[in-house]
Structures are given as C-alpha cells and as structure tokens.
Amino acid sequence: PDGICPISSAIDHRATAPPQRPAPMTSSRLGVVVALGTTQTLAFGSTYYLPAILAAPMAETLGLGVGWVYAAFSIALLVSGVLGPVVGSRIDRLGGRDVLAASSLIFALGLGLLAATSGPSLLVLAWLLIGVGMAMGLYDAGFATLAGIYGREARAPITGITLIAGFASTVAWPLTTLLEQSVGWRGACVFWALVHLLLCLPINRWLVPRGTQKLPEVIQGAPLRTRQPGELRAMLALGFVFAVSWFVSTAYAAHLPGLLLTAGLTPAMALFAATLVGPAQVAARLVEFSLLRRYHPWSRRGSPPWRTRSERQRCSPSVPRPRSCSPSCMVPATAFSRLPRGRCPWRSSGRLGTGCGRAC
C-alpha cells in the first residue's frame, strides 16, 4: 500500500542491534572472493572498459562516426539499469550463481556478435546483449550474490572483490590494445568472448555457491510502518549521488585514454597513465576497509538520514560515527564510487540482499 516501506521497517528493527565486527576471511570464503574477483575483473575489462580502446577502430571499419559506438554503449548501460531490479529480485529468491553463469554466456554471445557486426543495426543489437549481461554479471549482481551467501557478513567479501576487480582497467586496456594491434578489433572481441566461455563460465558455475538465505523474520511477519517525513527525499538524494558518481566514473572509463592522447601524451604514455586508475581505486578501497570500516554509510551517527533526532539518539550504536554525510565524502574520489553501492543497500536491507536494495 501507499506510504509503506518494508525495508525501512527492517532498518528500524536492526538499528537497535549492537554493531558486529566483520567475520574473519576463511579459506573457503577467500576462494569465493578470488573466483568472483577474477570473473568481475574480466567482465568489466571486456565490456565496461572496451570502448575506450576499440571505439575508434570499430567506427573506422564500419564507416560510422565514433558517436555511434558510444551511443550503443550508452544504450547498453541503460538496459543494464532497467533490468537491474528484475535481476536483483531473482538473485534474492534463487541465488546468484546461475545468474552469473548465464551472464558469461550472454557476454560471449554479445561480444561474438560485436565481432561479426557490419553496420549500425548489428552494432546496437550486440551492445544490447552486452547490456543484458552487464545487469546480470557486474558488481550489482556480484554484491547481491555475496549478500545471499554470507548475509550480514558480506561486507568483507564485497570489499575483497573490489580490491581485485579494481585492476580491471589496468589489465584490460593494455591487453585490448595489444590484441587490437595484433589481430584487429574483431579478433579482440572474439578473444574476450572465448575468455567468458572458457574461463568465466566454469568459475561462476562451479566455484560460486548457490547462496540463498531465508528472508529476515522482520520482513516476513513484522507489521509495516508508515513512511517517515523526509525519507523519500533522502533516498532520492542518495540516488542522485550514485548517479553523479557513476556518470563521472563511466565517462573516464570510456574516454580517459583518448583524452590523455588529446592532451598531448604519446600513445604509450597515455595508456600507462590511464592504467594507474586501477591502483588508485585499490588504494582508496584499502583506506575504506582499514580506516573507514568503523563508520556507517548513512549520514548521521550511523542512522538513516530520515530518522528524527530522538530516534537517532535512542538507536545510536556505540561505535563512533562521522557527523558529516558519508556519501558526500566518498563522491569526490572516483575510486570510492563503487563502494557505497555495495555498502548502503547491504546496510539498509541486511540479509535481504543487495538485489532488493537495488529494486527499492
């Protein structure tokens, strides 16, 4: 019904619980993190970071403007966003292992079609398929899968994945450049398609647990509360922060090497400078995991920003929280841009998973 938010009710119930330290990383958990981190690195490198290297030669071969390639890439991102809530709900109900495995097949199909494209229609269709794969196989799906496997202990594995996948551009940009110079952009697309079929698909299918947990009792049976004043405004503001941060990060992912060339760097220097983004991202995430792990992603003393002052005082946990809005502290550094996406929905929906957090 209108004015009811079950997720917010769950937040109220859990806010009174004392904070818990992240569970230590066991060997089995480390294996899952390495497996997912590897597939996420390859998935990002072969899709999200692909236009930065292949857009120009692709457009030249097809006799199109470079804007056509970037328009198709933008459509893929739009498709990914539209399908996100559907994919997240599926992962919450049935686990993410099969979704991630299916994404590898879709990535391979999309990249294979991209290699065979001969005009704008096939170009857009290929990127549409890749966009479907993005919704099913990038960070959002990986985070939701970890939430289903580990519940409230998913924060450390999520950070572990971002530490590995933060090097996606560092690995993919030089490798894609080498492939384009050796076998052409079509051969590079075929190579990445085979990587998804022969490496990512087996890893996602056989090394990732199914990972579904029962919905929390507070969601199943507890009475729902009415929406608090300012709650919608706060969530819209948070969505705006995420949108702006991802606008910036996607822009540099698609254009950074070319922008550095335009600035006067040699191709080798431009590529080297662009690959430094990966280590910078990983360094930022290490800071988050080591120094900022005590702080809640919400705005005031660890409570959602729509709480009243009395509610925040009554439910405030004992761990110190920053007084300023933490999302605004994360946004200026692009390297932090993907961390709140994993932390905020996880904190707001608990074991219900990042998938439901995306849908709300």
Residue frames relative to the residue before (quaternion, step in Angstrom):
aa qw qx qy qz dx dy dz
P 1.0000 0.0000 0.0000 0.0000 0.00 0.00 0.00
D 0.6384 -0.5370 0.3829 0.3968 3.54 -1.25 0.47
G 0.8068 0.2960 -0.2232 0.4601 3.52 -1.14 0.74
I 0.6355 0.5118 -0.3291 0.4752 3.60 1.26 0.11
C 0.0201 -0.7997 0.6000 -0.0090 3.57 -0.93 0.86
P 0.2728 -0.7983 0.5097 0.1691 3.63 -0.16 1.22
I 0.6123 0.5524 -0.3648 0.4322 3.59 1.04 -0.66
S 0.6535 0.5093 -0.3197 0.4597 3.58 0.96 -0.83
S 0.6088 0.5391 -0.3562 0.4603 3.58 1.09 -0.65
A 0.6405 0.5148 -0.3222 0.4700 3.54 1.03 -0.79
I 0.6211 0.5439 -0.3432 0.4479 3.57 1.03 -0.76
D 0.6474 0.5239 -0.3234 0.4493 3.55 0.92 -0.92
H 0.6669 0.5157 -0.3102 0.4395 3.56 0.92 -0.88
R 0.7504 0.4168 -0.2309 0.4582 3.57 0.90 -0.90
A 0.5483 0.6488 -0.4089 0.3336 3.58 1.13 -0.45
T 0.6459 0.5316 -0.3288 0.4383 3.57 1.16 -0.53
A 0.5625 0.6106 -0.3973 0.3910 3.59 1.20 -0.34
P 0.5058 -0.6460 0.4628 0.3355 3.60 -0.99 0.72
P 0.5737 -0.5993 0.4236 0.3638 3.59 -1.09 0.63
Q 0.2305 -0.7660 0.5882 0.1192 3.53 -1.15 0.71
R 0.4651 -0.6526 0.5198 0.2960 3.52 -1.11 0.72
P 0.5567 -0.5969 0.4457 0.3675 3.59 -1.06 0.67
A 0.5087 -0.6463 0.4774 0.3091 3.54 -1.07 0.80
P 0.5611 -0.6060 0.4269 0.3683 3.60 -1.07 0.64
M 0.5140 -0.6472 0.4759 0.3007 3.54 -1.18 0.65
T 0.2132 -0.7849 0.5724 0.1040 3.58 -0.43 1.24
S 0.6817 -0.4927 0.3377 0.4224 3.56 -1.31 0.28
S 0.6569 0.4957 -0.3245 0.4664 3.62 0.95 -0.79
R 0.6507 0.5016 -0.3163 0.4743 3.56 1.00 -0.80
L 0.6250 0.5316 -0.3348 0.4634 3.58 1.01 -0.75
G 0.6342 0.5351 -0.3316 0.4489 3.58 1.02 -0.76
V 0.6453 0.5061 -0.3162 0.4770 3.57 1.01 -0.81
V 0.6484 0.5183 -0.3189 0.4574 3.58 0.97 -0.85
V 0.6631 0.4911 -0.3110 0.4717 3.60 0.90 -0.86
A 0.6472 0.5226 -0.3237 0.4509 3.58 0.96 -0.85
L 0.7112 0.4376 -0.2627 0.4835 3.57 0.78 -1.00
G 0.6233 0.5422 -0.3448 0.4457 3.58 1.02 -0.72
T 0.6443 0.5198 -0.3144 0.4646 3.57 1.03 -0.78
T 0.7018 0.4551 -0.2813 0.4704 3.58 0.80 -0.96
Q 0.6286 0.5193 -0.3452 0.4648 3.61 1.05 -0.64
T 0.6180 0.5420 -0.3393 0.4573 3.57 1.02 -0.76
L 0.7007 0.4587 -0.2665 0.4771 3.57 0.87 -0.95
A 0.6387 0.5295 -0.3325 0.4484 3.59 1.02 -0.75
F 0.6692 0.4776 -0.2992 0.4842 3.58 0.91 -0.88
G 0.6832 0.5152 -0.2986 0.4228 3.57 0.85 -0.94
S 0.7410 0.4185 -0.2271 0.4734 3.58 1.02 -0.75
T 0.7482 0.3352 -0.2093 0.5330 3.62 1.23 -0.08
Y 0.7696 0.3939 -0.2012 0.4605 3.55 0.39 -1.29
Y 0.7677 0.3379 -0.1779 0.5145 3.58 1.00 -0.82
L 0.4473 0.7330 -0.4294 0.2798 3.60 1.26 0.03
P 0.6811 0.5082 -0.3358 0.4063 3.68 0.74 -0.87
A 0.5681 0.6148 -0.3973 0.3761 3.61 1.05 -0.59
I 0.7513 0.3523 -0.1953 0.5228 3.59 1.11 -0.64
L 0.8018 0.3549 -0.1575 0.4543 3.59 0.86 -0.94
A 0.4658 0.7021 -0.4556 0.2874 3.63 1.16 -0.26
A 0.6965 0.4874 -0.2890 0.4402 3.61 0.80 -0.97
P 0.7081 0.4199 -0.2996 0.4822 3.67 0.72 -0.87
M 0.5979 0.5618 -0.3605 0.4438 3.59 1.09 -0.63
A 0.6832 0.4819 -0.2822 0.4704 3.57 0.88 -0.98
E 0.6410 0.5351 -0.3290 0.4411 3.59 0.98 -0.79
T 0.6728 0.4955 -0.2962 0.4626 3.57 0.94 -0.90
L 0.7279 0.4356 -0.2367 0.4737 3.57 0.93 -0.88
G 0.4296 -0.7154 0.4539 0.3123 3.59 1.23 -0.19
L 0.5238 0.6110 -0.4093 0.4299 3.55 1.14 0.68
G 0.5563 -0.5565 0.4798 0.3881 3.50 -1.30 0.14
V 0.6117 -0.5575 0.4032 0.3904 3.56 -1.16 0.55
G 0.5680 0.6174 -0.3741 0.3952 3.58 1.13 -0.57
W 0.5832 0.5742 -0.3722 0.4378 3.59 1.13 -0.56
V 0.6670 0.4969 -0.3052 0.4638 3.58 0.91 -0.89
Y 0.6944 0.4609 -0.2872 0.4722 3.57 0.89 -0.87
A 0.5989 0.5401 -0.3646 0.4654 3.60 1.12 -0.54
A 0.6515 0.4994 -0.3145 0.4767 3.59 0.98 -0.81
F 0.6301 0.5215 -0.3220 0.4769 3.57 1.05 -0.76
S 0.6422 0.5154 -0.3227 0.4667 3.59 0.99 -0.78
I 0.6194 0.5287 -0.3386 0.4713 3.59 1.05 -0.73
A 0.6267 0.5350 -0.3352 0.4568 3.58 1.02 -0.77
L 0.6542 0.5002 -0.3132 0.4730 3.58 0.97 -0.82
L 0.6392 0.5214 -0.3244 0.4630 3.59 1.02 -0.77
V 0.6382 0.5144 -0.3195 0.4755 3.58 0.97 -0.85
S 0.6331 0.5371 -0.3289 0.4501 3.56 0.97 -0.84
G 0.6815 0.4874 -0.2951 0.4592 3.59 0.91 -0.87
V 0.6558 0.5185 -0.3158 0.4488 3.58 0.97 -0.84
L 0.7243 0.4362 -0.2423 0.4758 3.58 0.95 -0.86
G 0.4473 0.7392 -0.4307 0.2609 3.59 1.22 -0.34
P 0.6982 0.4636 -0.3080 0.4502 3.66 0.71 -0.92
V 0.6289 0.5305 -0.3410 0.4547 3.60 1.04 -0.73
V 0.6680 0.4892 -0.2939 0.4775 3.57 0.91 -0.93
G 0.6545 0.5230 -0.3170 0.4446 3.59 0.94 -0.86
S 0.6483 0.5078 -0.3193 0.4689 3.58 0.97 -0.80
R 0.6347 0.5253 -0.3261 0.4635 3.59 1.02 -0.78
I 0.6611 0.4970 -0.3110 0.4682 3.59 0.95 -0.83
D 0.6276 0.5390 -0.3404 0.4470 3.61 0.98 -0.78
R 0.7287 0.4468 -0.2464 0.4568 3.58 0.95 -0.86
L 0.8462 0.1937 -0.0374 0.4950 3.57 0.83 -1.00
G 0.5920 -0.5748 0.3787 0.4192 3.58 1.21 0.00
G 0.4774 -0.7286 0.4375 0.2231 3.54 -1.21 0.53
R 0.4500 0.7205 -0.4554 0.2664 3.60 1.19 -0.23
D 0.7177 0.4387 -0.2656 0.4710 3.59 0.75 -0.99
V 0.5986 0.5506 -0.3631 0.4546 3.59 1.11 -0.61
L 0.6704 0.4865 -0.3006 0.4728 3.59 0.90 -0.89
A 0.6393 0.5152 -0.3311 0.4650 3.58 1.00 -0.77
A 0.6539 0.5054 -0.3135 0.4676 3.59 0.97 -0.84
S 0.6100 0.5575 -0.3584 0.4343 3.59 1.06 -0.68
S 0.6180 0.5430 -0.3515 0.4468 3.59 1.04 -0.69
L 0.6445 0.5086 -0.3172 0.4747 3.58 1.01 -0.79
I 0.6767 0.4888 -0.2967 0.4638 3.58 0.93 -0.89
F 0.6130 0.5297 -0.3473 0.4723 3.59 1.03 -0.73
A 0.6635 0.5055 -0.3113 0.4553 3.58 0.88 -0.92
L 0.6581 0.5036 -0.3104 0.4658 3.58 0.96 -0.86
G 0.6719 0.5032 -0.2988 0.4540 3.58 0.91 -0.90
L 0.6802 0.4756 -0.2922 0.4751 3.58 0.93 -0.86
G 0.6225 0.5268 -0.3394 0.4689 3.59 1.07 -0.68
L 0.6579 0.4871 -0.3057 0.4863 3.57 0.99 -0.80
L 0.6172 0.5415 -0.3411 0.4577 3.57 1.07 -0.71
A 0.6489 0.5163 -0.3169 0.4603 3.58 1.02 -0.78
A 0.7311 0.4197 -0.2304 0.4862 3.60 1.11 -0.66
T 0.4436 0.7274 -0.4486 0.2700 3.60 1.23 -0.13
S 0.1400 -0.8017 0.5789 0.0510 3.53 -1.13 0.78
G 0.8042 0.1139 -0.0644 0.5797 3.56 1.25 0.02
P 0.7436 -0.4383 0.2662 0.4291 3.57 -1.27 0.09
S 0.6214 0.5601 -0.3620 0.4112 3.62 1.00 -0.70
L 0.6977 0.4431 -0.2705 0.4937 3.58 0.83 -0.96
L 0.5916 0.5721 -0.3647 0.4355 3.58 1.09 -0.65
V 0.6862 0.4637 -0.2793 0.4859 3.57 0.86 -0.96
L 0.6415 0.5239 -0.3317 0.4517 3.61 0.95 -0.83
A 0.6432 0.5227 -0.3267 0.4543 3.60 0.94 -0.84
W 0.6947 0.4549 -0.2828 0.4801 3.57 0.90 -0.88
L 0.5656 0.5631 -0.3942 0.4556 3.61 1.14 -0.45
L 0.6552 0.4953 -0.3075 0.4805 3.58 0.94 -0.87
I 0.6469 0.5055 -0.3248 0.4695 3.57 0.95 -0.83
G 0.6229 0.5403 -0.3392 0.4528 3.61 1.06 -0.69
V 0.6151 0.5168 -0.3421 0.4873 3.58 1.05 -0.71
G 0.6554 0.5065 -0.3088 0.4675 3.57 0.97 -0.84
M 0.6128 0.5499 -0.3484 0.4480 3.60 1.05 -0.72
A 0.6502 0.5159 -0.3200 0.4568 3.58 0.96 -0.83
M 0.7523 0.4099 -0.2010 0.4750 3.57 1.06 -0.76
G 0.8314 0.3125 -0.1029 0.4478 3.58 1.07 -0.55
L 0.6104 0.5379 -0.3805 0.4395 3.63 1.19 0.08
Y 0.8554 -0.2200 0.1023 0.4577 3.55 -1.33 -0.24
D 0.6502 0.5442 -0.3479 0.4000 3.60 0.80 -0.96
A 0.6915 0.4632 -0.2753 0.4811 3.56 0.85 -0.97
G 0.6456 0.5201 -0.3273 0.4533 3.59 1.00 -0.76
F 0.6564 0.4999 -0.3125 0.4707 3.58 0.94 -0.84
A 0.6556 0.5055 -0.3151 0.4640 3.59 0.94 -0.87
T 0.6258 0.5323 -0.3368 0.4600 3.58 1.05 -0.73
L 0.6634 0.4900 -0.3056 0.4759 3.59 0.94 -0.84
A 0.6197 0.5287 -0.3495 0.4629 3.60 1.04 -0.69
G 0.6616 0.4951 -0.3095 0.4705 3.58 1.04 -0.69
I 0.6763 0.4889 -0.2967 0.4643 3.59 1.06 -0.69
Y 0.8383 0.2293 -0.0629 0.4906 3.58 0.75 -1.09
G 0.3873 -0.7416 0.4826 0.2591 3.62 1.18 -0.09
R 0.8412 -0.1461 0.1297 0.5042 3.54 -0.93 -0.95
E 0.6229 0.5196 -0.3464 0.4713 3.60 1.25 -0.05
A 0.4375 0.7455 -0.4218 0.2738 3.58 1.27 0.21
R 0.4951 0.6977 -0.4372 0.2773 3.61 1.13 -0.35
A 0.6747 0.4940 -0.3076 0.4541 3.60 0.83 -0.91
P 0.6677 0.4731 -0.3268 0.4729 3.66 0.85 -0.76
I 0.6142 0.5410 -0.3551 0.4516 3.60 1.03 -0.72
T 0.6669 0.4833 -0.3009 0.4808 3.56 0.92 -0.90
G 0.6216 0.5511 -0.3406 0.4403 3.59 1.03 -0.74
I 0.6442 0.5122 -0.3221 0.4678 3.58 0.99 -0.79
T 0.6766 0.4868 -0.3085 0.4583 3.58 0.90 -0.86
L 0.5975 0.5549 -0.3700 0.4452 3.60 1.12 -0.54
I 0.6849 0.4549 -0.2855 0.4924 3.58 1.03 -0.74
A 0.7354 0.4383 -0.2405 0.4573 3.57 0.75 -1.08
G 0.4893 0.6544 -0.4375 0.3756 3.59 1.22 -0.16
F 0.6699 0.4840 -0.2961 0.4789 3.58 1.21 -0.42
A 0.3228 0.7839 -0.4903 0.2023 3.63 1.22 0.17
S 0.6963 0.4509 -0.2860 0.4796 3.59 0.84 -0.91
T 0.6191 0.5557 -0.3422 0.4367 3.58 1.06 -0.74
V 0.6972 0.4361 -0.2580 0.5071 3.58 1.09 -0.74
A 0.7497 0.4699 -0.2409 0.3989 3.55 0.73 -1.13
W 0.6620 0.5300 -0.3426 0.4044 3.61 0.82 -0.83
P 0.6926 0.4330 -0.3154 0.4830 3.67 0.77 -0.77
L 0.6586 0.5143 -0.3232 0.4442 3.59 0.97 -0.82
T 0.6645 0.4875 -0.3096 0.4742 3.59 0.93 -0.84
T 0.6170 0.5357 -0.3418 0.4642 3.58 1.05 -0.71
L 0.6571 0.5014 -0.3070 0.4718 3.59 0.94 -0.88
L 0.6614 0.5017 -0.3108 0.4629 3.59 0.94 -0.83
E 0.6524 0.5183 -0.3220 0.4495 3.58 0.94 -0.85
Q 0.6809 0.4767 -0.2891 0.4748 3.57 1.00 -0.78
S 0.7083 0.4664 -0.2562 0.4638 3.59 1.11 -0.65
V 0.8373 0.1109 -0.0094 0.5353 3.59 0.74 -1.05
G 0.5824 -0.5949 0.3781 0.4049 3.59 1.23 0.13
W 0.6581 -0.5336 0.3481 0.4012 3.56 -1.24 0.34
R 0.6070 0.5413 -0.3659 0.4525 3.60 1.08 -0.58
G 0.6539 0.5010 -0.3125 0.4730 3.58 0.97 -0.80
A 0.6164 0.5384 -0.3440 0.4602 3.58 1.08 -0.69
C 0.6533 0.5020 -0.3166 0.4701 3.60 0.97 -0.82
V 0.6354 0.5144 -0.3288 0.4729 3.59 1.01 -0.78
F 0.6249 0.5426 -0.3373 0.4488 3.58 0.97 -0.82
W 0.6973 0.4602 -0.2848 0.4699 3.60 0.80 -0.95
A 0.6046 0.5424 -0.3609 0.4582 3.60 1.08 -0.63
L 0.6651 0.4902 -0.3034 0.4747 3.59 0.95 -0.83
V 0.5940 0.5572 -0.3636 0.4521 3.59 1.07 -0.66
H 0.6651 0.4929 -0.3086 0.4684 3.59 0.94 -0.82
L 0.6895 0.4825 -0.2909 0.4551 3.59 0.94 -0.82
L 0.7877 0.3763 -0.1740 0.4557 3.57 0.79 -1.02
L 0.7772 0.3105 -0.1679 0.5209 3.61 1.12 -0.50
C 0.7465 0.4167 -0.2541 0.4522 3.60 0.59 -1.09
L 0.6429 0.5411 -0.3327 0.4279 3.59 0.92 -0.84
P 0.6876 0.4495 -0.3149 0.4754 3.67 0.75 -0.83
I 0.6431 0.5221 -0.3396 0.4455 3.61 0.94 -0.79
N 0.6933 0.4748 -0.2892 0.4586 3.59 0.80 -0.96
R 0.7130 0.4720 -0.2715 0.4418 3.58 0.95 -0.79
W 0.8242 0.2884 -0.1196 0.4725 3.58 0.86 -0.88
L 0.7339 0.4060 -0.2495 0.4841 3.62 1.13 -0.35
V 0.6619 0.4566 -0.3048 0.5104 3.60 1.27 -0.10
P 0.4232 -0.7041 0.5002 0.2739 3.63 -0.74 0.97
R 0.6301 -0.5418 0.3929 0.3938 3.54 -1.23 0.47
G 0.1152 -0.8964 0.4257 0.0450 3.56 1.08 -0.77
T 0.4162 0.6422 -0.5613 0.3152 3.57 0.30 1.22
Q 0.1286 -0.7772 0.6132 0.0578 3.54 -0.98 0.89
K 0.5827 -0.5709 0.4372 0.3788 3.54 -1.18 0.54
L 0.5480 -0.5988 0.4628 0.3563 3.52 -1.12 0.66
P 0.5764 -0.6007 0.4133 0.3690 3.61 -0.99 0.70
E 0.5975 -0.5882 0.4098 0.3593 3.55 -1.11 0.70
V 0.6131 0.5667 -0.3564 0.4194 3.55 1.07 -0.71
I 0.6602 0.4691 -0.3104 0.4978 3.58 1.15 -0.54
Q 0.6881 0.5181 -0.2908 0.4165 3.57 0.96 -0.83
G 0.8683 0.1477 -0.0299 0.4726 3.57 0.75 -0.96
A 0.5737 0.6277 -0.3886 0.3547 3.58 1.12 -0.44
P 0.5393 -0.6098 0.4561 0.3597 3.61 -1.08 0.63
L 0.4319 -0.6995 0.5116 0.2500 3.52 -1.08 0.74
R 0.3124 -0.7503 0.5525 0.1851 3.53 -1.06 0.71
T 0.5511 -0.5899 0.4642 0.3645 3.54 -1.24 0.39
R 0.5950 -0.5880 0.4175 0.3549 3.53 -1.18 0.63
Q 0.4108 -0.7248 0.5063 0.2225 3.54 -0.94 0.94
P 0.5952 -0.5648 0.4176 0.3903 3.60 -1.14 0.56
G 0.8013 0.2780 -0.2191 0.4823 3.55 -0.93 0.89
E 0.4942 0.6833 -0.4301 0.3223 3.59 1.22 -0.24
L 0.6690 0.4882 -0.3031 0.4715 3.58 0.88 -0.92
R 0.6377 0.5324 -0.3283 0.4495 3.58 0.98 -0.83
A 0.6610 0.5092 -0.3105 0.4554 3.56 0.97 -0.85
M 0.6745 0.4853 -0.3054 0.4651 3.58 0.94 -0.82
L 0.6222 0.5210 -0.3397 0.4755 3.60 1.07 -0.67
A 0.6402 0.5156 -0.3242 0.4682 3.58 1.02 -0.79
L 0.6480 0.5094 -0.3176 0.4687 3.58 0.99 -0.83
G 0.6399 0.5177 -0.3200 0.4692 3.58 1.02 -0.78
F 0.6303 0.5264 -0.3297 0.4658 3.57 1.06 -0.75
V 0.6312 0.5309 -0.3302 0.4591 3.58 1.00 -0.84
F 0.6649 0.4926 -0.3076 0.4698 3.57 0.89 -0.89
A 0.6564 0.5225 -0.3187 0.4413 3.58 0.92 -0.89
V 0.6710 0.4924 -0.3036 0.4639 3.59 0.90 -0.89
S 0.6686 0.5008 -0.3149 0.4506 3.58 0.87 -0.90
W 0.6958 0.4527 -0.2864 0.4785 3.59 0.97 -0.77
F 0.5489 0.5735 -0.4001 0.4580 3.59 1.17 -0.43
V 0.6818 0.4793 -0.2873 0.4722 3.57 0.91 -0.93
S 0.7019 0.4745 -0.2905 0.4449 3.59 0.79 -0.98
T 0.6487 0.5021 -0.3275 0.4688 3.61 1.04 -0.71
A 0.6208 0.5478 -0.3434 0.4434 3.58 1.04 -0.72
Y 0.7000 0.4337 -0.2988 0.4823 3.59 0.84 -0.86
A 0.6126 0.5553 -0.3640 0.4288 3.61 1.05 -0.64
A 0.7307 0.4301 -0.2364 0.4745 3.56 1.06 -0.73
H 0.8190 0.2958 -0.1048 0.4803 3.59 1.08 -0.63
L 0.4682 0.7352 -0.4371 0.2219 3.61 1.12 -0.42
P 0.6773 0.4696 -0.3421 0.4513 3.68 0.69 -0.82
G 0.6635 0.5011 -0.3085 0.4621 3.59 0.98 -0.81
L 0.6358 0.5244 -0.3333 0.4580 3.57 1.00 -0.75
L 0.6523 0.5066 -0.3168 0.4664 3.58 1.01 -0.76
L 0.6146 0.5247 -0.3435 0.4785 3.58 1.11 -0.64
T 0.6515 0.5146 -0.3078 0.4646 3.55 0.98 -0.86
A 0.6510 0.5279 -0.3103 0.4486 3.56 1.11 -0.67
G 0.6558 -0.5526 0.3008 0.4173 3.60 1.25 -0.06
L 0.4961 0.6471 -0.4497 0.3645 3.63 1.20 0.04
T 0.5295 -0.5839 0.4997 0.3592 3.54 -1.22 0.45
P 0.6614 -0.5076 0.3462 0.4302 3.63 -1.12 0.42
A 0.6635 0.5025 -0.3157 0.4556 3.60 0.92 -0.84
M 0.6800 0.4807 -0.2913 0.4709 3.59 0.90 -0.88
A 0.6326 0.5283 -0.3350 0.4567 3.59 1.02 -0.79
L 0.6653 0.4937 -0.3071 0.4683 3.58 0.93 -0.85
F 0.6497 0.5160 -0.3186 0.4585 3.58 0.96 -0.85
A 0.6716 0.4914 -0.3058 0.4625 3.59 0.88 -0.90
A 0.6497 0.5229 -0.3259 0.4452 3.60 0.98 -0.80
T 0.6680 0.5129 -0.3140 0.4383 3.58 0.99 -0.77
L 0.5505 0.6118 -0.4026 0.4008 3.60 1.20 -0.22
V 0.4858 0.6547 -0.4403 0.3763 3.58 1.24 -0.23
G 0.6266 0.5652 -0.3387 0.4162 3.59 0.99 -0.80
P 0.6907 0.4460 -0.2963 0.4861 3.63 0.74 -0.93
A 0.6225 0.5344 -0.3536 0.4493 3.61 1.04 -0.66
Q 0.6325 0.5212 -0.3299 0.4685 3.58 1.00 -0.78
V 0.6741 0.4915 -0.3035 0.4604 3.57 0.86 -0.93
A 0.6292 0.5264 -0.3399 0.4600 3.61 0.98 -0.76
A 0.6502 0.5109 -0.3172 0.4643 3.59 0.97 -0.84
R 0.6743 0.4885 -0.3026 0.4638 3.58 0.96 -0.79
L 0.6000 0.5361 -0.3585 0.4734 3.58 1.12 -0.57
V 0.6212 0.5182 -0.3363 0.4822 3.58 1.05 -0.71
E 0.6500 0.5182 -0.3185 0.4555 3.56 0.93 -0.87
F 0.7216 0.4574 -0.2616 0.4490 3.56 0.84 -0.97
S 0.7356 0.4220 -0.2442 0.4702 3.59 1.03 -0.70
L 0.8022 0.3030 -0.1424 0.4944 3.60 0.82 -0.98
L 0.7728 0.3676 -0.1904 0.4810 3.59 0.98 -0.79
R 0.4235 0.7346 -0.4571 0.2684 3.60 1.22 0.01
R 0.6054 0.5635 -0.3572 0.4341 3.61 1.21 -0.43
Y 0.6979 0.4995 -0.2695 0.4367 3.57 1.15 -0.52
H 0.4562 -0.6798 0.5217 0.2399 3.48 -1.09 0.90
P 0.5048 -0.6736 0.4373 0.3164 3.63 -0.99 0.68
W 0.5858 0.5691 -0.3980 0.4178 3.61 1.16 -0.29
S 0.7139 -0.5663 0.2599 0.3196 3.50 -1.30 0.41
R 0.8465 0.1343 -0.0310 0.5142 3.62 0.68 -0.97
R 0.8514 -0.1634 0.0698 0.4935 3.53 -0.60 1.23
G 0.7352 -0.4758 0.2442 0.4165 3.56 0.92 0.93
S 0.6314 0.5147 -0.3577 0.4566 3.63 1.16 0.24
P 0.5959 -0.5477 0.4262 0.4041 3.58 -1.16 0.47
P 0.5806 -0.6531 0.3616 0.3250 3.59 -0.96 0.81
W 0.6409 0.5282 -0.3578 0.4269 3.62 1.17 -0.21
R 0.4720 0.6744 -0.4550 0.3396 3.63 1.22 0.01
T 0.4642 -0.6314 0.5340 0.3174 3.52 -1.21 0.53
R 0.6790 -0.4859 0.3443 0.4294 3.57 -1.26 0.30
S 0.6718 0.4964 -0.3157 0.4500 3.61 0.88 -0.86
E 0.6348 0.5207 -0.3370 0.4607 3.61 1.03 -0.73
R 0.6546 0.5098 -0.3201 0.4573 3.57 0.97 -0.83
Q 0.6579 0.4986 -0.3171 0.4669 3.59 0.99 -0.77
R 0.6808 0.4970 -0.2994 0.4471 3.57 0.95 -0.81
C 0.7823 0.3424 -0.1649 0.4936 3.59 0.99 -0.83
S 0.4164 0.7422 -0.4573 0.2581 3.57 1.26 -0.05
P 0.3566 -0.7341 0.5303 0.2296 3.64 -0.74 0.99
S 0.6408 -0.5778 0.3683 0.3463 3.50 -1.28 0.38
V 0.5769 0.5857 -0.3920 0.4129 3.60 1.17 -0.42
P 0.5106 -0.6539 0.4493 0.3313 3.62 -0.86 0.86
R 0.1313 -0.7852 0.6027 0.0540 3.56 -1.07 0.83
P 0.5259 -0.6283 0.4500 0.3553 3.59 -1.06 0.54
R 0.4710 -0.6787 0.4864 0.2845 3.56 -1.08 0.71
S 0.6896 0.4548 -0.2897 0.4834 3.58 1.03 -0.66
C 0.6368 -0.5438 0.3902 0.3827 3.55 -1.28 0.39
S 0.3796 -0.7697 0.4632 0.2211 3.58 -0.48 1.15
P 0.6103 0.5347 -0.4021 0.4242 3.68 0.90 -0.57
S 0.6566 0.5048 -0.3317 0.4517 3.60 0.96 -0.74
C 0.6167 0.5205 -0.3524 0.4739 3.59 1.18 -0.39
M 0.6781 0.4991 -0.2970 0.4504 3.58 1.10 -0.64
V 0.6328 0.6088 -0.3407 0.3359 3.56 0.97 -0.85
P 0.6516 0.5438 -0.3726 0.3753 3.67 0.73 -0.84
A 0.7084 0.3597 -0.2587 0.5495 3.60 1.05 -0.58
T 0.3875 -0.7454 0.4891 0.2344 3.56 -0.46 1.18
A 0.5795 0.6032 -0.3780 0.3968 3.56 1.10 -0.58
F 0.6727 0.4805 -0.3006 0.4755 3.60 1.16 -0.50
S 0.4680 0.7549 -0.4168 0.1932 3.57 1.20 -0.44
R 0.7215 0.4397 -0.2744 0.4592 3.62 1.01 -0.62
L 0.5466 0.6438 -0.4034 0.3520 3.61 1.15 -0.34
P 0.6740 0.4826 -0.3376 0.4458 3.65 0.77 -0.81
R 0.5879 0.5788 -0.3809 0.4175 3.60 1.08 -0.57
G 0.6998 0.4298 -0.2782 0.4982 3.56 1.08 -0.60
R 0.7135 0.4898 -0.2645 0.4255 3.56 0.98 -0.84
C 0.7073 0.4970 -0.2956 0.4066 3.60 0.73 -1.02
P 0.6830 0.4391 -0.3256 0.4845 3.66 0.78 -0.80
W 0.6234 0.5431 -0.3455 0.4439 3.58 1.03 -0.73
R 0.6755 0.4782 -0.2940 0.4781 3.58 0.95 -0.85
S 0.7077 0.4770 -0.2808 0.4391 3.58 0.96 -0.79
S 0.7992 0.2851 -0.1497 0.5075 3.59 1.06 -0.66
G 0.3729 -0.7705 0.4678 0.2200 3.59 1.24 0.06
R 0.8366 -0.1507 0.1200 0.5129 3.55 -0.94 -0.92
L 0.4964 0.6487 -0.4475 0.3640 3.58 1.20 -0.21
G 0.5243 -0.7065 0.3554 0.3158 3.54 1.25 -0.28
T 0.6141 -0.5438 0.4372 0.3688 3.46 -1.31 0.48
G 0.5736 0.6119 -0.3850 0.3851 3.57 1.08 -0.62
C 0.6962 0.4370 -0.2793 0.4962 3.58 0.85 -0.91
G 0.5971 0.5632 -0.3668 0.4380 3.56 1.07 -0.64
R 0.6417 0.5107 -0.3302 0.4673 3.57 1.05 -0.69
A 0.7023 0.4941 -0.2793 0.4296 3.57 1.00 -0.78
C 0.6648 0.5330 -0.3040 0.4260 3.59 1.17 -0.38
